[in-house]
Amino acid sequence: MKFTLYWFVYLLELARPLGNHRHCARYYLGSTNNLNRRLTQHRSGDRLIGSAFTAAAVERGIQFQVVKFWYCNSFVEARFLERRLKRRKNHAKLLDLTQAAINTLLTELRVAHGR
């Protein structure tokens, strides 16, 4: 088993929106314990190891980059935070979210679970 000091929740921004006239998106939110490896997987364009969203961007020649990431202490915290942030429908507003604000959300999780 590989020991990882931190987990990350990250936000990718596409160079231009992906979608159609009814729905388009410019951001992708995910979590990982190895940000470089995960970005390489996304850029591969393979839907099995990346994501369908980033694979579609690669197919259309749309560049993307990590524009924000937040640290978490565990897989459980990272998944909790990812799900919590995905509930916010305007991912562009996540760019202003500080690590301190994230720590407040994670403290809520720890308190709720007695950690």
C-alpha positions in Angstrom: 0.0 0.0 0.0 1.4 3.4 -1.0 1.4 6.1 1.7 0.3 9.5 0.5 0.6 12.6 2.7 -2.1 14.6 1.0 -5.2 14.1 -1.2 -6.3 16.9 -3.5 -9.5 18.2 -4.9 -8.7 20.0 -8.1 -10.5 22.2 -10.6 -9.7 22.0 -14.3 -10.6 24.9 -16.7 -11.1 24.3 -20.4 -9.8 26.9 -22.9 -13.3 27.1 -24.3 -16.7 25.7 -23.3 -17.6 22.1 -24.1 -21.2 21.2 -25.0 -24.0 22.3 -27.2 -26.7 25.1 -27.4 -28.6 23.6 -24.4 -25.8 22.9 -22.0 -22.1 23.7 -21.9 -19.4 23.4 -19.3 -16.0 24.9 -18.9 -14.8 23.3 -15.5 -14.2 19.8 -14.2 -13.9 19.0 -10.6 -12.1 15.9 -9.3 -10.0 14.3 -6.5 -6.8 12.4 -6.4 -3.7 11.6 -4.3 -1.4 12.2 -7.2 -2.2 15.4 -9.2 0.5 15.0 -11.9 -0.6 11.4 -12.6 -4.3 12.3 -12.7 -3.6 15.2 -15.1 -1.7 12.9 -17.4 -4.6 10.4 -17.3 -7.0 13.2 -18.3 -4.8 14.4 -21.1 -4.5 10.9 -22.5 -8.1 11.2 -23.8 -8.9 7.6 -22.6 -12.4 7.6 -21.1 -11.4 4.5 -19.0 -8.6 6.2 -17.1 -9.4 9.8 -17.4 -13.0 11.0 -17.6 -15.6 11.2 -20.3 -15.7 15.0 -20.0 -11.9 15.5 -20.5 -11.8 12.8 -23.2 -14.4 14.8 -25.1 -12.3 17.9 -24.7 -9.2 16.1 -26.0 -11.2 14.8 -29.0 -12.2 18.3 -29.9 -8.7 19.7 -29.3 -9.7 21.8 -26.3 -6.8 22.4 -24.0 -7.3 22.4 -20.2 -5.3 23.1 -17.1 -5.5 22.9 -13.3 -6.6 26.3 -12.1 -7.1 25.5 -8.4 -6.5 22.7 -6.0 -7.2 22.2 -2.3 -5.4 19.9 0.2 -7.2 17.2 2.2 -5.8 14.8 4.8 -7.5 11.6 3.6 -9.4 10.0 0.8 -12.6 10.3 2.8 -12.1 14.1 3.2 -11.3 14.5 -0.5 -14.4 12.6 -1.6 -16.6 14.5 0.9 -15.2 17.9 -0.4 -15.5 16.9 -4.0 -19.2 16.0 -3.6 -19.9 19.1 -1.5 -18.3 21.4 -4.2 -20.0 19.6 -7.1 -23.3 20.6 -5.5 -22.4 24.2 -6.3 -23.5 24.6 -9.8 -21.3 27.6 -10.7 -17.8 26.1 -10.7 -16.3 29.4 -11.8 -17.0 30.7 -8.3 -14.8 28.0 -6.8 -11.8 29.9 -8.1 -12.3 32.3 -5.2 -12.6 29.6 -2.6 -9.6 29.7 -0.2 -7.9 26.8 1.6 -9.1 28.4 4.9 -12.7 28.1 3.7 -12.1 24.5 2.7 -10.6 23.8 6.1 -13.9 25.0 7.6 -15.9 22.6 5.5 -13.5 19.7 6.5 -13.8 20.7 10.2 -17.6 20.3 9.8 -17.0 16.8 8.5 -14.6 15.9 11.3 -17.0 17.2 14.0 -20.0 15.3 12.4 -18.0 12.1 12.4 -16.3 12.6 15.8 -12.8 12.9 14.5 
